[in-house]
Amino acid sequence: MTATYTVTGMTCGGCARSVETAIRQAAPSVESVSVDLDKNTVTVTGAVEDSVIAGAVDDAGFDFGGRAA
């Protein structure tokens, strides 16, 4: 399963790495994580609940906006 989420507050590559690391640590079943700073989105591939992604993003200090349209 692949899902794209809106995440605000990311402004640089360090922010992107923080979000990627937080998601991978919270959900070891994740196959891939891709951050698009221009679109403020994170695309996650793997069998993971939205609530796990939301928690990881919040723990990393960024704002989780839910699934992107």
N, C-alpha and C positions, 0 to 999 in steps of 0.2 A: 504494500500500500504506500502511496506517495501523497503527501499533503503539504500545502503551502500555508504558512501562517504569517500574519502581520505582526512585526515586532518593531516598536519605536524606541528611540533613544540611542541607537547604534550610529556612530559617526566615523568610525575608522576600522582598520584591519584588526586592531587589538580588541575592539568591541566584538567584531565578528568571531574572532577566535574564542573569546570568553563565552559567547552564546553557544558555539559549536561544542566546546568542551563541556559545558554544563549539560547540554542535551545528551551527549555521549555518555557522561557519567551517570545521569539519571535513568537512561534507557539503553542498557548494553545491547539490546536487540536491534538498535538502529543500524541500518546498512550504510546510509550516507546522510550528511547534513550539508546544505549549501546555503550560504547567506548572500543576499543581493542587497548591498547597502543603498543603492540608488532607489530601489523599490520598497525598502524597509520590509523585506520578506525573508523568511527562512523556509526552505523546502527540506522536508524530512522523508526519507524512504525507510520503511520497516514497519513492523507491527507494534505500534505504540499508541497509547491513549492520548487524546488531546490534553487531558488534565495533567499528564506527566510532562508534556512539553511546556504547558503553561507554568507549572511549578519550577521547572528548570530555568526558564526564561526569567521568571520573577526572582529566583534565587541569585541569578547572575546580575540582577540590578537593572533589568530592562522591562519595558511594558509590553505585555502579551495582548494582542488585539483580536485573537481568534483566527479562524480560517480566513484566508484571503479569498476575495471574490473572483 
